[in-house]
């Protein structure tokens, strides 16, 4: 019988090729009419690729063609322009749905306090994951 070290699913970042936990990566998949979709729920059908929540990996995947190659060229080139901004916008919209309207996502203290006070359930796990990714990208943009 196999001895599994961990039951946490691992995925490889298409840009840096580093294996990481699936929960710490952003999934992309081809959408209708060649549109690039950011699959935050990780439920959309079709071939998906994963990228680290890091501006270097995202920009590198666009410049080196890793995104198009990983999705077998099923998206338009225009869809990859300003990808970091699209990801931040999508993450912010999703977090605003998950967190009460009183939280200011641009205020570190408000959102960090809110995510820390969440109970232990799937919605809370998902919110924490998205918050981590959002802060990682936002902090790198502000540097």
Backbone bond lengths (Angstrom), bond angles and torsions (degrees), N, CA, C in turn:
res aa  C-N    CA-C-N  psi(-1)  N-CA   C-N-CA  omega(-1)  CA-C   N-CA-C  phi
1 X - - - 1.453 - - 1.534 108.86 -
2 X 1.312 115.21 140.14 1.459 120.39 179.81 1.521 110.85 -73.17
3 X 1.312 114.36 142.60 1.455 120.28 176.41 1.527 107.80 -104.56
4 X 1.291 115.95 104.24 1.464 120.07 -179.00 1.517 110.26 -81.91
5 X 1.324 114.54 129.75 1.464 119.23 179.09 1.520 110.81 -73.49
6 X 1.335 115.95 -34.45 1.455 119.67 -176.69 1.517 109.38 -153.56
7 X 1.317 116.74 145.96 1.456 119.88 176.51 1.525 111.09 -97.82
8 X 1.314 116.90 5.68 1.454 121.76 179.09 1.518 109.33 -75.81
9 X 1.344 117.86 124.05 1.463 119.27 -179.92 1.531 111.85 -67.06
10 X 1.309 116.09 136.95 1.459 122.42 177.56 1.510 109.83 -109.28
11 X 1.315 116.39 146.76 1.457 122.78 174.95 1.527 107.32 -135.77
12 X 1.325 115.38 160.75 1.458 121.43 -179.35 1.516 109.55 -106.09
13 X 1.318 116.91 130.42 1.462 121.95 175.47 1.526 107.64 -66.43
14 X 1.327 117.28 130.21 1.464 121.74 -177.95 1.524 112.20 -68.21
15 X 1.315 117.73 -19.38 1.467 120.47 -177.96 1.523 112.15 -92.95
16 X 1.320 117.32 -58.73 1.472 120.34 -174.89 1.527 112.85 -91.69
17 X 1.341 117.41 -10.57 1.462 124.05 177.59 1.531 112.67 68.07
18 X 1.312 117.68 16.00 1.463 121.82 179.01 1.523 109.50 -83.88
19 X 1.326 116.67 134.94 1.466 120.77 176.26 1.521 108.34 -83.06
20 X 1.334 114.31 130.88 1.462 120.21 -179.78 1.521 108.52 -141.08
21 X 1.325 115.19 167.94 1.459 119.03 175.04 1.521 109.08 -63.31
22 X 1.313 115.67 139.62 1.458 122.07 -178.93 1.531 111.77 -54.82
23 X 1.326 115.97 -38.89 1.469 120.83 -178.01 1.524 113.13 -64.38
24 X 1.324 118.06 -20.27 1.460 121.21 -178.56 1.517 113.88 -95.99
25 X 1.324 117.61 8.99 1.465 122.07 -178.64 1.524 110.32 -119.29
26 X 1.322 116.13 163.65 1.464 122.27 176.96 1.514 107.69 -106.27
27 X 1.338 117.18 129.99 1.468 122.09 -179.59 1.529 110.22 -96.55
28 X 1.325 114.82 137.84 1.458 122.31 176.09 1.520 108.16 -122.89
29 X 1.323 116.17 147.69 1.460 119.85 176.59 1.528 109.01 -149.23
30 X 1.336 116.52 159.20 1.462 118.91 178.09 1.523 109.86 -74.66
31 X 1.317 115.73 138.38 1.453 120.62 177.77 1.516 110.47 -108.65
32 X 1.302 115.77 -164.00 1.460 120.77 179.94 1.525 110.60 -69.87
33 X 1.305 115.62 145.70 1.469 123.42 176.21 1.527 112.87 55.67
34 X 1.325 116.56 35.96 1.454 120.45 174.75 1.519 115.38 74.17
35 X 1.323 116.94 16.73 1.460 120.18 179.73 1.525 109.76 -83.60
36 X 1.313 116.16 142.61 1.457 122.69 175.82 1.520 108.48 -83.45
37 X 1.314 116.73 127.67 1.456 120.37 179.88 1.519 109.82 -113.17
38 X 1.310 114.86 136.42 1.458 121.71 174.51 1.522 105.12 -93.49
39 X 1.312 116.60 112.94 1.462 122.22 -173.43 1.523 110.48 -97.50
40 X 1.316 116.82 79.68 1.463 121.44 -177.94 1.531 111.94 -68.66
41 X 1.307 117.78 -29.44 1.456 121.63 179.78 1.527 111.56 -83.14
42 X 1.326 116.40 -13.00 1.464 123.21 -179.71 1.525 112.01 56.60
43 X 1.349 115.84 43.26 1.459 119.82 -178.69 1.529 113.20 -128.81
44 X 1.321 117.16 -5.94 1.454 119.19 -177.30 1.521 110.10 -71.15
45 X 1.332 116.15 145.29 1.465 119.18 -178.18 1.527 111.87 -75.39
46 X 1.291 114.92 163.22 1.459 120.38 175.16 1.511 113.01 101.46
47 X 1.310 113.25 169.25 1.458 120.41 -178.85 1.525 108.95 -66.24
48 X 1.290 116.00 129.10 1.458 120.30 179.54 1.511 110.46 -120.95
49 X 1.302 115.23 158.96 1.464 120.40 172.78 1.520 107.92 -129.21
50 X 1.313 114.93 160.13 1.448 121.25 -177.25 1.521 110.01 -119.48
51 X 1.336 114.92 143.69 1.460 121.79 174.97 1.522 108.77 -131.84
52 X 1.325 115.05 148.43 1.465 120.71 173.96 1.528 108.60 -64.22
53 X 1.332 117.90 148.60 1.461 120.22 176.42 1.524 109.82 -78.64
54 X 1.294 115.55 63.65 1.450 122.88 -172.90 1.528 107.47 -140.11
55 X 1.312 116.49 129.46 1.467 120.29 -177.92 1.526 111.70 -58.73
56 X 1.332 117.61 -33.22 1.468 121.15 179.62 1.523 110.18 -63.84
57 X 1.332 117.43 -46.35 1.461 120.97 179.42 1.531 111.36 -66.88
58 X 1.318 116.49 -42.09 1.466 119.60 -178.79 1.522 110.42 -64.62
59 X 1.340 117.16 -49.31 1.464 120.20 179.14 1.523 111.23 -64.07
60 X 1.343 116.59 -39.38 1.457 120.63 178.70 1.514 112.16 -63.78
61 X 1.332 117.11 -39.81 1.466 121.31 179.21 1.524 111.24 -63.97
62 X 1.323 116.58 -34.90 1.465 120.77 178.52 1.533 110.12 -73.45
63 X 1.328 116.54 -49.97 1.473 120.82 -176.15 1.525 112.84 -65.30
64 X 1.341 116.97 -39.43 1.461 120.68 -176.79 1.524 113.47 -86.72
65 X 1.314 116.79 -4.06 1.462 120.58 179.21 1.521 113.63 80.74
66 X 1.339 117.20 11.28 1.467 120.34 -179.13 1.524 111.85 -62.96
67 X 1.320 116.42 -35.77 1.459 120.87 -178.82 1.524 110.83 -66.16
68 X 1.327 116.71 -49.23 1.465 120.85 178.89 1.527 111.28 -64.34
69 X 1.315 116.52 -42.61 1.465 120.95 -179.18 1.526 110.31 -65.11
70 X 1.315 117.10 -43.35 1.462 121.18 -179.36 1.514 113.16 -64.68
71 X 1.312 116.53 -30.49 1.465 120.97 179.02 1.525 111.36 -98.83
72 X 1.329 115.56 15.01 1.476 122.35 177.52 1.524 112.50 56.94
73 X 1.340 117.19 35.04 1.459 121.86 175.62 1.512 114.69 66.73
74 X 1.339 116.93 23.26 1.465 120.39 -176.25 1.526 113.58 -88.59
75 X 1.332 117.57 13.04 1.462 120.45 178.03 1.518 109.50 -128.38
76 X 1.320 115.93 157.03 1.461 121.88 177.78 1.522 109.60 -75.39
77 X 1.331 116.49 146.46 1.464 120.90 178.13 1.525 111.66 -59.51
78 X 1.340 116.97 -34.97 1.467 120.82 -177.29 1.529 111.73 -64.04
79 X 1.322 116.65 -24.00 1.459 120.73 -177.62 1.525 112.54 -67.43
80 X 1.313 117.53 -20.79 1.464 120.07 -176.31 1.526 113.16 -91.65
81 X 1.321 117.44 -7.40 1.462 120.35 179.49 1.526 109.81 -67.50
82 X 1.305 115.71 137.61 1.464 122.48 178.39 1.531 111.80 51.58
83 X 1.316 115.41 44.04 1.459 121.27 -175.77 1.524 112.43 -63.71
84 X 1.317 117.83 -39.37 1.470 120.26 179.79 1.526 111.20 -58.62
85 X 1.337 116.53 -41.32 1.472 120.34 178.95 1.527 110.81 -65.42
86 X 1.343 117.01 -40.87 1.467 120.62 178.99 1.524 110.79 -63.61
87 X 1.323 115.97 -40.23 1.463 120.12 -179.97 1.520 109.90 -64.98
88 X 1.335 117.21 -46.78 1.472 120.79 179.40 1.525 111.26 -59.18
89 X 1.320 116.70 -43.08 1.462 120.76 179.75 1.521 110.69 -63.46
90 X 1.333 117.26 -45.01 1.459 121.53 180.00 1.524 111.06 -64.25
91 X 1.335 116.54 -43.43 1.468 120.52 177.87 1.526 111.21 -61.78
92 X 1.322 116.44 -44.23 1.465 120.28 -178.80 1.527 110.75 -62.72
93 X 1.340 117.18 -42.48 1.467 120.54 178.57 1.526 111.16 -62.26
94 X 1.329 116.32 -43.30 1.459 120.60 -179.41 1.531 111.10 -66.39
95 X 1.324 116.89 -42.31 1.471 120.26 178.36 1.522 111.77 -64.40
96 X 1.319 116.99 -36.39 1.462 119.60 179.12 1.527 111.00 -66.44
97 X 1.333 116.84 -28.53 1.466 120.10 175.46 1.526 110.49 -72.83
98 X 1.326 116.08 -37.96 1.458 120.82 -175.21 1.527 113.98 -81.10
99 X 1.332 116.72 -31.12 1.465 121.25 -178.81 1.527 109.82 -103.55
100 X 1.312 117.41 148.47 1.464 119.89 178.62 1.527 111.88 -57.77
101 X 1.321 116.54 151.41 1.464 122.71 -176.93 1.509 115.14 -61.40
102 X 1.311 118.31 -14.11 1.462 120.32 -177.90 1.526 112.19 -77.98
103 X 1.332 117.41 -11.79 1.460 120.50 -177.49 1.520 109.89 -85.18
104 X 1.313 115.64 128.48 1.459 121.84 175.11 1.521 107.36 -93.48
105 X 1.337 117.56 108.74 1.462 121.33 -176.21 1.519 113.13 -64.99
106 X 1.310 116.95 -21.12 1.453 119.61 179.00 1.524 112.03 -83.93
107 X 1.319 116.15 -8.53 1.460 121.03 175.48 1.522 107.98 -98.23
108 X 1.317 115.88 110.71 1.471 120.54 -178.86 1.518 112.09 -52.71
109 X 1.326 116.42 -45.15 1.459 120.38 -174.30 1.518 111.78 -63.93
110 X 1.341 118.38 -47.68 1.463 121.42 -178.70 1.519 111.94 -57.03
111 X 1.327 116.29 -53.80 1.457 120.01 -174.86 1.529 112.10 -71.60
112 X 1.317 117.68 -36.83 1.462 120.05 178.52 1.522 110.12 -65.11
113 X 1.330 117.35 -42.92 1.466 121.24 176.73 1.520 110.81 -61.63
114 X 1.340 116.51 -41.32 1.463 120.45 -178.79 1.523 110.97 -66.08
115 X 1.330 118.61 -46.09 1.468 120.22 -178.98 1.522 111.16 -67.42
116 X 1.337 117.89 -32.37 1.461 121.04 178.54 1.525 111.39 -68.24
117 X 1.328 117.04 -30.46 1.462 120.44 -177.11 1.529 113.23 -87.51
118 X 1.324 118.28 -2.56 1.460 120.77 -179.98 1.524 110.82 -67.01
119 X 1.310 115.43 146.50 1.468 119.65 178.37 1.534 109.48 -74.54
120 X 1.301 116.22 176.06 1.464 121.43 -179.45 1.528 109.64 -93.13
121 X 1.321 116.58 90.53 1.457 121.08 173.19 1.533 107.99 -147.68
122 X 1.332 117.06 177.79 1.471 119.69 -175.11 1.527 112.24 -62.80
123 X 1.325 117.22 -38.61 1.460 119.82 179.72 1.528 110.00 -64.71
124 X 1.310 116.56 -39.96 1.464 120.67 179.55 1.527 110.57 -66.53
125 X 1.334 117.03 -42.75 1.466 120.61 177.95 1.522 110.17 -59.77
126 X 1.319 115.44 -45.57 1.463 121.30 -179.32 1.522 111.04 -62.34
127 X 1.327 116.74 -42.46 1.462 121.65 179.74 1.528 110.34 -63.43
128 X 1.321 116.99 -44.33 1.464 120.35 178.12 1.532 111.41 -61.27
129 X 1.337 115.99 -42.86 1.469 120.66 179.38 1.527 110.54 -60.54
130 X 1.327 116.46 -48.75 1.470 120.25 -179.15 1.518 110.79 -64.61
131 X 1.339 116.94 -37.61 1.468 120.42 178.48 1.516 109.98 -63.19
132 X 1.328 117.22 -43.78 1.470 121.65 178.73 1.539 110.45 -59.20
133 X 1.306 116.52 -47.71 1.468 120.77 -179.25 1.531 110.27 -64.45
134 X 1.328 116.76 -44.49 1.470 121.31 179.70 1.520 111.01 -59.10
135 X 1.345 116.79 -48.39 1.467 120.02 -179.13 1.526 111.20 -65.35
136 X 1.342 117.38 -38.24 1.472 120.49 178.83 1.527 110.95 -59.11
137 X 1.323 115.71 -47.23 1.476 119.57 -178.90 1.516 111.06 -71.62
138 X 1.340 117.68 -42.56 1.468 120.74 -178.03 1.527 110.87 -63.13
139 X 1.342 117.04 -42.85 1.466 121.05 179.90 1.528 110.73 -62.79
140 X 1.313 118.10 -38.92 1.461 121.03 -179.52 1.526 111.44 -70.47
141 X 1.360 115.70 -32.77 1.461 119.68 177.70 1.524 111.71 -67.45
142 X 1.349 116.17 -32.50 1.460 120.70 -176.06 1.523 113.14 -83.92
143 X 1.326 118.03 -6.23 1.462 120.91 -178.06 1.506 110.64 -75.80
